[in-house]
Amino acid sequence: MRFFADWSSLRKFNALPEEQRQIVFYAESAADWPHFLPILESLTTTHQRQVTYLTSDPADHVFAVENPRIVPLCIGSGTIRTILFKGLRAKLLVITLPDLGKYNLKRSVYPCHYVYLFHSINSTHMVYRPGAFDEYDTILCVGPHHVREITTTEERYGLKKKRLVPHGYGRLDAIIEQFSDSGPFEPSTGPQKRIVLAPSWGRGSFIEDDCGVPIVLALLEAGHLLTLRLHPMTSRNHPRLGAELERRFHSFAERFSVETNMHDQESLQQADLMISDWSGAALEFAFGLGRPVLFIDMPRKLNNPNYRELELVPFEESIRQQIGAVVSPENTTELLNAVNALCASPGEVGRKITELRHNWIYNIGNSGEVAAETIVKLADEQAEDSTR
């Protein structure tokens, strides 16, 4: 049944008038929606453009949106998607998926301009595979670190030059707006701190490692209030982990809870501090809320073993000491001392992080409009070229 539904979507897409196939978005899952939303709002309201939104997720948020300028189509993640990509007839495709052309998703045999949108603040050369961005024509860069890394990569390996647009990070803009609407943050004044634990998943996740239980226990015994936000992939790969930890720490039930709903933001709104490892959520928390992060020094997420060839320190590594502190996973005394130190001067920490945010992230509060203007210009250029 899914195959026939996807095939129907392919036929509907190919039958759309050219105006609705000028600007196309593709989402691998519903998780892409928050990154696309600010751009879509600007494209369809300010610029009054038609957009087709292809998604592989039948539960994508786009299907609940009533916007006559957006045509949503679910194309699945199998053969139909592969066929559609290879024969895509569009002027421009916006996508958050790296590694275009390396696996089953290829560039179209027809002329199309490919625009990459980051779904992370992290650097391009350590957590991504080699050549992850080589097939794109335009890249919407979060900050100057992306421009420097991609430019250096092009020069080092003799790659084609891409358009590098100082864009920003729409997800961060949404976080800043959301929490500014919630009123001023009131930091904890006593020794008990409200702490969010936000580990990554897989290798390098402190909660999936043997050090996780001693870390949680030390924080609880020190009197802190903890909320553990399990990464969706951790919940998928270890479905009993949350319940096991709640049983393990049942004597601290009033001060320990596990969250698996990533849409629930209350624990983040109230937190004095986040404890993480290499999770991208740490940078969003720090730059979005202006509060510190304590990093557990776990093995780094490494998908490019040759990343040091660029001689550029990854942003997610260089920024850690500036927005918080790094501690060993085995030293709980160091951990507790760092918690106290980072929470001692919340106002000063907030001002420092805000300054760093403006230095490292483009177009704070306006990234959606910047991206929309770029996409409109590129789409119009492609349309003009096709008529010559």
PATOR-802518 format. One record per residue (C-alpha): residue in one letter; x, y, z. Coordinates in steps of 0.02 Angstrom, whole numbers, plus 50000, padded with zeros to 5 digits. Each point is the difference from the previous one (the first is absolute). Example, Ala and Ser with C-alpha at 12.3 -4.5 7.8 and 13.67 -1.06 7.14 Angstrom:
<rs>
<r residu="A" X="50615" Y="49775" Z="50390"/>
<r residu="S" X="50069" Y="50172" Z="49967"/>
</rs>
This chain:
<rs>
<r residu="M" X="50000" Y="50000" Z="50000"/>
<r residu="R" X="50142" Y="50120" Z="50040"/>
<r residu="F" X="50078" Y="49969" Z="49831"/>
<r residu="F" X="49841" Y="50047" Z="49908"/>
<r residu="A" X="49976" Y="50155" Z="50107"/>
<r residu="D" X="50178" Y="50055" Z="49963"/>
<r residu="W" X="49977" Y="49963" Z="49815"/>
<r residu="S" X="49844" Y="50109" Z="50001"/>
<r residu="S" X="50100" Y="50141" Z="50079"/>
<r residu="L" X="50133" Y="49984" Z="49864"/>
<r residu="R" X="49868" Y="50016" Z="49866"/>
<r residu="K" X="49920" Y="50149" Z="50088"/>
<r residu="F" X="50169" Y="50086" Z="50013"/>
<r residu="N" X="50040" Y="49975" Z="49815"/>
<r residu="A" X="49827" Y="50066" Z="49955"/>
<r residu="L" X="50019" Y="50161" Z="50099"/>
<r residu="P" X="50012" Y="50163" Z="49900"/>
<r residu="E" X="50176" Y="50067" Z="49982"/>
<r residu="E" X="49966" Y="50141" Z="50123"/>
<r residu="Q" X="49976" Y="49873" Z="50140"/>
<r residu="R" X="50160" Y="49908" Z="49953"/>
<r residu="Q" X="50114" Y="50151" Z="49999"/>
<r residu="I" X="50038" Y="49989" Z="50187"/>
<r residu="V" X="49998" Y="49826" Z="50078"/>
<r residu="F" X="50044" Y="49946" Z="50177"/>
<r residu="Y" X="50041" Y="49822" Z="50052"/>
<r residu="A" X="49985" Y="49937" Z="50180"/>
<r residu="E" X="50070" Y="49832" Z="50050"/>
<r residu="S" X="49892" Y="50002" Z="50157"/>
<r residu="A" X="49887" Y="50112" Z="50104"/>
<r residu="A" X="50155" Y="50058" Z="50094"/>
<r residu="D" X="50043" Y="50111" Z="49851"/>
<r residu="W" X="49843" Y="50105" Z="50019"/>
<r residu="P" X="50065" Y="50121" Z="50135"/>
<r residu="H" X="50150" Y="50040" Z="49889"/>
<r residu="F" X="49895" Y="50031" Z="49845"/>
<r residu="L" X="49856" Y="50094" Z="50083"/>
<r residu="P" X="50076" Y="50176" Z="50013"/>
<r residu="I" X="50052" Y="49993" Z="49817"/>
<r residu="L" X="49832" Y="49933" Z="49943"/>
<r residu="E" X="49907" Y="50136" Z="50094"/>
<r residu="S" X="50102" Y="50136" Z="49917"/>
<r residu="L" X="49990" Y="49921" Z="49827"/>
<r residu="T" X="49811" Y="49979" Z="50003"/>
<r residu="T" X="49953" Y="50163" Z="50088"/>
<r residu="T" X="50131" Y="50134" Z="49968"/>
<r residu="H" X="50046" Y="49936" Z="49827"/>
<r residu="Q" X="49834" Y="49914" Z="49959"/>
<r residu="R" X="50086" Y="49854" Z="49915"/>
<r residu="Q" X="49931" Y="49827" Z="49966"/>
<r residu="V" X="50096" Y="49857" Z="50082"/>
<r residu="T" X="49989" Y="49812" Z="49984"/>
<r residu="Y" X="50050" Y="49906" Z="50157"/>
<r residu="L" X="50056" Y="49820" Z="49972"/>
<r residu="T" X="50018" Y="49893" Z="50155"/>
<r residu="S" X="50040" Y="49820" Z="50041"/>
<r residu="D" X="49899" Y="50008" Z="50161"/>
<r residu="P" X="49811" Y="49973" Z="49990"/>
<r residu="A" X="49986" Y="50081" Z="50173"/>
<r residu="D" X="50093" Y="50157" Z="49947"/>
<r residu="H" X="49934" Y="50162" Z="50077"/>
<r residu="V" X="49975" Y="50074" Z="49827"/>
<r residu="F" X="49839" Y="49899" Z="49978"/>
<r residu="A" X="49920" Y="50093" Z="50145"/>
<r residu="V" X="50041" Y="50171" Z="49926"/>
<r residu="E" X="49866" Y="50094" Z="49905"/>
<r residu="N" X="50101" Y="50103" Z="49878"/>
<r residu="P" X="49935" Y="50009" Z="49821"/>
<r residu="R" X="50174" Y="50042" Z="49937"/>
<r residu="I" X="50075" Y="49836" Z="50065"/>
<r residu="V" X="49967" Y="49835" Z="49910"/>
<r residu="P" X="50048" Y="49855" Z="50115"/>
<r residu="L" X="50038" Y="49828" Z="49928"/>
<r residu="C" X="50063" Y="49844" Z="50088"/>
<r residu="I" X="50121" Y="49903" Z="49889"/>
<r residu="G" X="50059" Y="49872" Z="50128"/>
<r residu="S" X="50180" Y="49945" Z="50019"/>
<r residu="G" X="50012" Y="49860" Z="49874"/>
<r residu="T" X="50004" Y="49974" Z="49813"/>
<r residu="I" X="49878" Y="50140" Z="49958"/>
<r residu="R" X="50108" Y="50128" Z="50090"/>
<r residu="T" X="50153" Y="49939" Z="49905"/>
<r residu="I" X="49909" Y="50014" Z="49834"/>
<r residu="L" X="49931" Y="50173" Z="50040"/>
<r residu="F" X="50172" Y="50067" Z="50048"/>
<r residu="K" X="50084" Y="49933" Z="49844"/>
<r residu="G" X="49867" Y="50074" Z="49886"/>
<r residu="L" X="49959" Y="50155" Z="50102"/>
<r residu="R" X="49932" Y="50140" Z="49892"/>
<r residu="A" X="50018" Y="50155" Z="50110"/>
<r residu="K" X="50096" Y="50162" Z="49994"/>
<r residu="L" X="50063" Y="49987" Z="50178"/>
<r residu="L" X="50002" Y="49871" Z="50141"/>
<r residu="V" X="50029" Y="50045" Z="50184"/>
<r residu="I" X="50057" Y="49853" Z="50106"/>
<r residu="T" X="50079" Y="49964" Z="50170"/>
<r residu="L" X="50071" Y="49831" Z="49949"/>
<r residu="P" X="50189" Y="49990" Z="49980"/>
<r residu="D" X="50089" Y="49875" Z="49886"/>
<r residu="L" X="49897" Y="50042" Z="49846"/>
<r residu="G" X="50054" Y="49889" Z="49855"/>
<r residu="K" X="50096" Y="49876" Z="50108"/>
<r residu="Y" X="49864" Y="49872" Z="50031"/>
<r residu="N" X="49828" Y="49974" Z="49921"/>
<r residu="L" X="49952" Y="50185" Z="49991"/>
<r residu="K" X="50082" Y="50076" Z="49847"/>
<r residu="R" X="49994" Y="50168" Z="49915"/>
<r residu="S" X="49867" Y="50012" Z="49866"/>
<r residu="V" X="50043" Y="49967" Z="49818"/>
<r residu="Y" X="49909" Y="50165" Z="49968"/>
<r residu="P" X="50068" Y="50172" Z="50046"/>
<r residu="C" X="49964" Y="50039" Z="50183"/>
<r residu="H" X="50085" Y="50112" Z="50128"/>
<r residu="Y" X="50032" Y="49911" Z="50166"/>
<r residu="V" X="49997" Y="50099" Z="50163"/>
<r residu="Y" X="50062" Y="49924" Z="50163"/>
<r residu="L" X="49925" Y="50056" Z="50166"/>
<r residu="F" X="50091" Y="49952" Z="50160"/>
<r residu="H" X="49902" Y="49916" Z="50139"/>
<r residu="S" X="50144" Y="50019" Z="50122"/>
<r residu="I" X="50121" Y="50136" Z="50056"/>
<r residu="N" X="50143" Y="49875" Z="50000"/>
<r residu="S" X="50149" Y="50011" Z="49883"/>
<r residu="T" X="50003" Y="49918" Z="49830"/>
<r residu="H" X="50159" Y="49898" Z="50007"/>
<r residu="M" X="49992" Y="49883" Z="50151"/>
<r residu="V" X="49823" Y="49935" Z="50029"/>
<r residu="Y" X="49959" Y="49994" Z="49814"/>
<r residu="R" X="50073" Y="49876" Z="49875"/>
<r residu="P" X="50133" Y="50057" Z="49877"/>
<r residu="G" X="49920" Y="50085" Z="49850"/>
<r residu="A" X="49832" Y="50020" Z="50088"/>
<r residu="F" X="49967" Y="50169" Z="49917"/>
<r residu="D" X="50094" Y="49985" Z="49835"/>
<r residu="E" X="49845" Y="49977" Z="49891"/>
<r residu="Y" X="49910" Y="50157" Z="50057"/>
<r residu="D" X="49998" Y="50164" Z="49903"/>
<r residu="T" X="49955" Y="50116" Z="50144"/>
<r residu="I" X="50024" Y="49977" Z="50187"/>
<r residu="L" X="49907" Y="50101" Z="50130"/>
<r residu="C" X="50135" Y="50020" Z="50133"/>
<r residu="V" X="49961" Y="50016" Z="50185"/>
<r residu="G" X="50153" Y="50101" Z="50043"/>
<r residu="P" X="50176" Y="50051" Z="49945"/>
<r residu="H" X="50068" Y="49830" Z="50051"/>
<r residu="H" X="49901" Y="49918" Z="49859"/>
<r residu="V" X="50063" Y="50124" Z="49871"/>
<r residu="R" X="50180" Y="49976" Z="50055"/>
<r residu="E" X="49988" Y="49810" Z="50004"/>
<r residu="I" X="49915" Y="49980" Z="49831"/>
<r residu="T" X="50115" Y="50126" Z="49916"/>
<r residu="T" X="50153" Y="49913" Z="50072"/>
<r residu="T" X="49933" Y="49830" Z="49944"/>
<r residu="E" X="49973" Y="50064" Z="49823"/>
<r residu="E" X="50176" Y="50071" Z="49991"/>
<r residu="R" X="50083" Y="49849" Z="50080"/>
<r residu="Y" X="49917" Y="49869" Z="49889"/>
<r residu="G" X="49973" Y="50102" Z="49840"/>
<r residu="L" X="49809" Y="49993" Z="50010"/>
<r residu="K" X="49874" Y="50107" Z="49908"/>
<r residu="K" X="49958" Y="50165" Z="50080"/>
<r residu="K" X="49829" Y="50009" Z="50081"/>
<r residu="R" X="49897" Y="50152" Z="50044"/>
<r residu="L" X="50022" Y="50022" Z="50186"/>
<r residu="V" X="49859" Y="50105" Z="50073"/>
<r residu="P" X="50014" Y="50079" Z="50174"/>
<r residu="H" X="49834" Y="49932" Z="50058"/>
<r residu="G" X="49986" Y="49958" Z="50186"/>
<r residu="Y" X="49899" Y="49868" Z="50090"/>
<r residu="G" X="49811" Y="50004" Z="49997"/>
<r residu="R" X="49982" Y="49874" Z="50140"/>
<r residu="L" X="50101" Y="50115" Z="50113"/>
<r residu="D" X="49893" Y="50150" Z="49952"/>
<r residu="A" X="49845" Y="49902" Z="50051"/>
<r residu="I" X="50076" Y="49950" Z="50167"/>
<r residu="I" X="50048" Y="50180" Z="50040"/>
<r residu="E" X="49826" Y="50063" Z="49955"/>
<r residu="Q" X="49912" Y="49862" Z="50094"/>
<r residu="F" X="50094" Y="50024" Z="50162"/>
<r residu="S" X="49997" Y="50190" Z="49992"/>
<r residu="D" X="49810" Y="49986" Z="49995"/>
<r residu="S" X="50005" Y="49895" Z="50158"/>
<r residu="G" X="50058" Y="50145" Z="50107"/>
<r residu="P" X="50165" Y="50028" Z="50091"/>
<r residu="F" X="50093" Y="49849" Z="50064"/>
<r residu="E" X="50016" Y="49985" Z="50189"/>
<r residu="P" X="50159" Y="49904" Z="50043"/>
<r residu="S" X="50003" Y="49888" Z="50153"/>
<r residu="T" X="50068" Y="50093" Z="50151"/>
<r residu="G" X="50038" Y="49855" Z="50116"/>
<r residu="P" X="50122" Y="49856" Z="49987"/>
<r residu="Q" X="49873" Y="49893" Z="49907"/>
<r residu="K" X="50010" Y="50030" Z="49812"/>
<r residu="R" X="49878" Y="49951" Z="49863"/>
<r residu="I" X="50103" Y="49897" Z="49877"/>
<r residu="V" X="49953" Y="49927" Z="49832"/>
<r residu="L" X="50100" Y="49849" Z="49944"/>
<r residu="A" X="50003" Y="49995" Z="49809"/>
<r residu="P" X="50118" Y="49863" Z="49941"/>
<r residu="S" X="50026" Y="49955" Z="49819"/>
<r residu="W" X="49970" Y="49822" Z="49939"/>
<r residu="G" X="50110" Y="49853" Z="49953"/>
<r residu="R" X="50187" Y="50004" Z="50025"/>
<r residu="G" X="50043" Y="50154" Z="50103"/>
<r residu="S" X="49835" Y="50008" Z="50095"/>
<r residu="F" X="50037" Y="50010" Z="50186"/>
<r residu="I" X="49830" Y="49928" Z="50047"/>
<r residu="E" X="50027" Y="49847" Z="49891"/>
<r residu="D" X="50174" Y="49978" Z="50076"/>
<r residu="D" X="50048" Y="49922" Z="50166"/>
<r residu="C" X="50038" Y="50174" Z="50068"/>
<r residu="G" X="49817" Y="50055" Z="49984"/>
<r residu="V" X="49933" Y="49927" Z="50162"/>
<r residu="P" X="50142" Y="50067" Z="50111"/>
<r residu="I" X="49979" Y="50174" Z="49924"/>
<r residu="V" X="49812" Y="50003" Z="50033"/>
<r residu="L" X="50022" Y="49928" Z="50174"/>
<r residu="A" X="50132" Y="50130" Z="50048"/>
<r residu="L" X="49888" Y="50143" Z="49944"/>
<r residu="L" X="49849" Y="49931" Z="50093"/>
<r residu="E" X="50098" Y="49969" Z="50159"/>
<r residu="A" X="50060" Y="50181" Z="49990"/>
<r residu="G" X="49818" Y="50054" Z="50006"/>
<r residu="H" X="49971" Y="50058" Z="49821"/>
<r residu="L" X="49838" Y="49984" Z="49904"/>
<r residu="L" X="50027" Y="49902" Z="49837"/>
<r residu="T" X="49904" Y="49975" Z="49839"/>
<r residu="L" X="50075" Y="49873" Z="49880"/>
<r residu="R" X="49950" Y="50034" Z="49819"/>
<r residu="L" X="50033" Y="49839" Z="49907"/>
<r residu="H" X="50048" Y="50020" Z="49819"/>
<r residu="P" X="49868" Y="49920" Z="49885"/>
<r residu="M" X="50132" Y="49882" Z="49930"/>
<r residu="T" X="50048" Y="49946" Z="50176"/>
<r residu="S" X="49817" Y="49962" Z="50035"/>
<r residu="R" X="49990" Y="49902" Z="49837"/>
<r residu="N" X="50159" Y="49900" Z="50028"/>
<r residu="H" X="49976" Y="49977" Z="50188"/>
<r residu="P" X="49811" Y="50002" Z="50025"/>
<r residu="R" X="50009" Y="49945" Z="50182"/>
<r residu="L" X="50138" Y="50119" Z="50054"/>
<r residu="G" X="49887" Y="50141" Z="50062"/>
<r residu="A" X="49895" Y="49885" Z="50108"/>
<r residu="E" X="50156" Y="49912" Z="50066"/>
<r residu="L" X="50075" Y="50166" Z="50055"/>
<r residu="E" X="49839" Y="50054" Z="50083"/>
<r residu="R" X="50000" Y="49836" Z="50098"/>
<r residu="R" X="50185" Y="50019" Z="50040"/>
<r residu="F" X="49971" Y="50173" Z="50074"/>
<r residu="H" X="49825" Y="49971" Z="50072"/>
<r residu="S" X="50056" Y="50065" Z="50170"/>
<r residu="F" X="50031" Y="50169" Z="49916"/>
<r residu="A" X="49835" Y="49999" Z="49904"/>
<r residu="E" X="49956" Y="50177" Z="50054"/>
<r residu="R" X="50161" Y="50067" Z="49925"/>
<r residu="F" X="50029" Y="49885" Z="49851"/>
<r residu="S" X="49894" Y="49981" Z="49844"/>
<r residu="V" X="50023" Y="49934" Z="49823"/>
<r residu="E" X="49933" Y="50091" Z="49847"/>
<r residu="T" X="49980" Y="49920" Z="49829"/>
<r residu="N" X="49887" Y="50133" Z="49923"/>
<r residu="M" X="50120" Y="50123" Z="49919"/>
<r residu="H" X="49858" Y="50123" Z="49969"/>
<r residu="D" X="49983" Y="50028" Z="50187"/>
<r residu="Q" X="50105" Y="50155" Z="50036"/>
<r residu="E" X="49958" Y="50036" Z="50182"/>
<r residu="S" X="50152" Y="49914" Z="50073"/>
<r residu="L" X="50114" Y="50101" Z="49885"/>
<r residu="Q" X="49910" Y="50162" Z="50043"/>
<r residu="Q" X="50028" Y="49972" Z="50186"/>
<r residu="A" X="50177" Y="49929" Z="49995"/>
<r residu="D" X="50148" Y="50089" Z="50078"/>
<r residu="L" X="50120" Y="49887" Z="49907"/>
<r residu="M" X="50010" Y="49864" Z="49868"/>
<r residu="I" X="50115" Y="49851" Z="50011"/>
<r residu="S" X="50041" Y="49922" Z="49832"/>
<r residu="D" X="50140" Y="49921" Z="49900"/>
<r residu="W" X="50013" Y="50029" Z="49811"/>
<r residu="S" X="49814" Y="50027" Z="49973"/>
<r residu="G" X="49948" Y="50144" Z="49887"/>
<r residu="A" X="49864" Y="50039" Z="50128"/>
<r residu="A" X="50135" Y="50074" Z="50110"/>
<r residu="L" X="50039" Y="50141" Z="49879"/>
<r residu="E" X="49815" Y="50037" Z="49972"/>
<r residu="F" X="49973" Y="50009" Z="50189"/>
<r residu="A" X="50149" Y="50113" Z="50032"/>
<r residu="F" X="49972" Y="50121" Z="49855"/>
<r residu="G" X="49811" Y="49995" Z="50010"/>
<r residu="L" X="49980" Y="50024" Z="50188"/>
<r residu="G" X="50165" Y="50081" Z="50047"/>
<r residu="R" X="50039" Y="49868" Z="50132"/>
<r residu="P" X="50154" Y="49892" Z="50026"/>
<r residu="V" X="50034" Y="49821" Z="49949"/>
<r residu="L" X="50108" Y="49876" Z="50093"/>
<r residu="F" X="50076" Y="49879" Z="49875"/>
<r residu="I" X="50043" Y="49822" Z="50049"/>
<r residu="D" X="50160" Y="49962" Z="49905"/>
<r residu="M" X="49942" Y="49846" Z="49905"/>
<r residu="P" X="50075" Y="49932" Z="49838"/>
<r residu="R" X="49959" Y="50122" Z="49861"/>
<r residu="K" X="49881" Y="49963" Z="49858"/>
<r residu="L" X="50117" Y="49970" Z="49854"/>
<r residu="N" X="49940" Y="49961" Z="49824"/>
<r residu="N" X="50151" Y="50074" Z="49910"/>
<r residu="P" X="50162" Y="49924" Z="50066"/>
<r residu="N" X="50099" Y="50125" Z="49894"/>
<r residu="Y" X="49919" Y="50158" Z="50070"/>
<r residu="R" X="50166" Y="50061" Z="50072"/>
<r residu="E" X="50067" Y="50024" Z="49823"/>
<r residu="L" X="49907" Y="50167" Z="49993"/>
<r residu="E" X="50096" Y="50060" Z="50154"/>
<r residu="L" X="49839" Y="50077" Z="50067"/>
<r residu="V" X="49935" Y="49960" Z="50175"/>
<r residu="P" X="49816" Y="49949" Z="49986"/>
<r residu="F" X="49883" Y="50132" Z="50069"/>
<r residu="E" X="49914" Y="49878" Z="50118"/>
<r residu="E" X="50171" Y="49968" Z="50079"/>
<r residu="S" X="50069" Y="50178" Z="50008"/>
<r residu="I" X="49840" Y="50077" Z="50072"/>
<r residu="R" X="49979" Y="49880" Z="50147"/>
<r residu="Q" X="50114" Y="50088" Z="50123"/>
<r residu="Q" X="49924" Y="50168" Z="49950"/>
<r residu="I" X="49819" Y="49955" Z="50036"/>
<r residu="G" X="50035" Y="49885" Z="50147"/>
<r residu="A" X="50128" Y="49874" Z="50059"/>
<r residu="V" X="50063" Y="49826" Z="49958"/>
<r residu="V" X="50020" Y="49863" Z="50131"/>
<r residu="S" X="50059" Y="49821" Z="50001"/>
<r residu="P" X="49861" Y="49868" Z="50006"/>
<r residu="E" X="50089" Y="49912" Z="50143"/>
<r residu="N" X="50026" Y="50149" Z="50116"/>
<r residu="T" X="49836" Y="50037" Z="50090"/>
<r residu="T" X="50084" Y="50121" Z="50120"/>
<r residu="E" X="50057" Y="50105" Z="49852"/>
<r residu="L" X="49824" Y="49986" Z="49931"/>
<r residu="L" X="49916" Y="50068" Z="50157"/>
<r residu="N" X="50126" Y="50142" Z="50018"/>
<r residu="A" X="49971" Y="50050" Z="49819"/>
<r residu="V" X="49810" Y="50004" Z="50027"/>
<r residu="N" X="50022" Y="50122" Z="50144"/>
<r residu="A" X="50124" Y="50108" Z="49906"/>
<r residu="L" X="49895" Y="50013" Z="49842"/>
<r residu="C" X="49842" Y="50046" Z="50096"/>
<r residu="A" X="50085" Y="50128" Z="50113"/>
<r residu="S" X="49979" Y="50152" Z="49886"/>
<r residu="P" X="49855" Y="49971" Z="49880"/>
<r residu="G" X="49988" Y="50181" Z="49944"/>
<r residu="E" X="50184" Y="50010" Z="49953"/>
<r residu="V" X="49992" Y="49832" Z="49911"/>
<r residu="G" X="49846" Y="50054" Z="49903"/>
<r residu="R" X="50082" Y="50160" Z="49938"/>
<r residu="K" X="50155" Y="49906" Z="49944"/>
<r residu="I" X="49901" Y="49869" Z="49905"/>
<r residu="T" X="49892" Y="50133" Z="49916"/>
<r residu="E" X="50157" Y="50086" Z="49938"/>
<r residu="L" X="50069" Y="49835" Z="49935"/>
<r residu="R" X="49834" Y="49965" Z="49913"/>
<r residu="H" X="50009" Y="50162" Z="49902"/>
<r residu="N" X="50181" Y="49964" Z="49953"/>
<r residu="W" X="49968" Y="49824" Z="49938"/>
<r residu="I" X="49820" Y="49993" Z="49933"/>
<r residu="Y" X="49942" Y="50103" Z="49851"/>
<r residu="N" X="49839" Y="50101" Z="49993"/>
<r residu="I" X="49930" Y="49965" Z="50173"/>
<r residu="G" X="49811" Y="50016" Z="49992"/>
<r residu="N" X="49997" Y="50026" Z="49811"/>
<r residu="S" X="50071" Y="49842" Z="49922"/>
<r residu="G" X="49835" Y="49944" Z="49923"/>
<r residu="E" X="49982" Y="50158" Z="49898"/>
<r residu="V" X="50184" Y="49996" Z="49946"/>
<r residu="A" X="49981" Y="49821" Z="49938"/>
<r residu="A" X="49835" Y="50039" Z="49913"/>
<r residu="E" X="50076" Y="50148" Z="49907"/>
<r residu="T" X="50144" Y="49890" Z="49945"/>
<r residu="I" X="49884" Y="49861" Z="49940"/>
<r residu="V" X="49888" Y="50120" Z="49904"/>
<r residu="K" X="50152" Y="50076" Z="49913"/>
<r residu="L" X="50072" Y="49830" Z="49956"/>
<r residu="A" X="49834" Y="49933" Z="49937"/>
<r residu="D" X="49976" Y="50152" Z="49890"/>
<r residu="E" X="50175" Y="49981" Z="49931"/>
<r residu="Q" X="49965" Y="49818" Z="49956"/>
<r residu="A" X="49837" Y="50048" Z="49915"/>
<r residu="E" X="50087" Y="50134" Z="49898"/>
<r residu="D" X="50138" Y="49880" Z="49948"/>
<r residu="S" X="49872" Y="49873" Z="49939"/>
<r residu="T" X="49920" Y="50126" Z="49882"/>
<r residu="R" X="50162" Y="50051" Z="49915"/>
</rs>
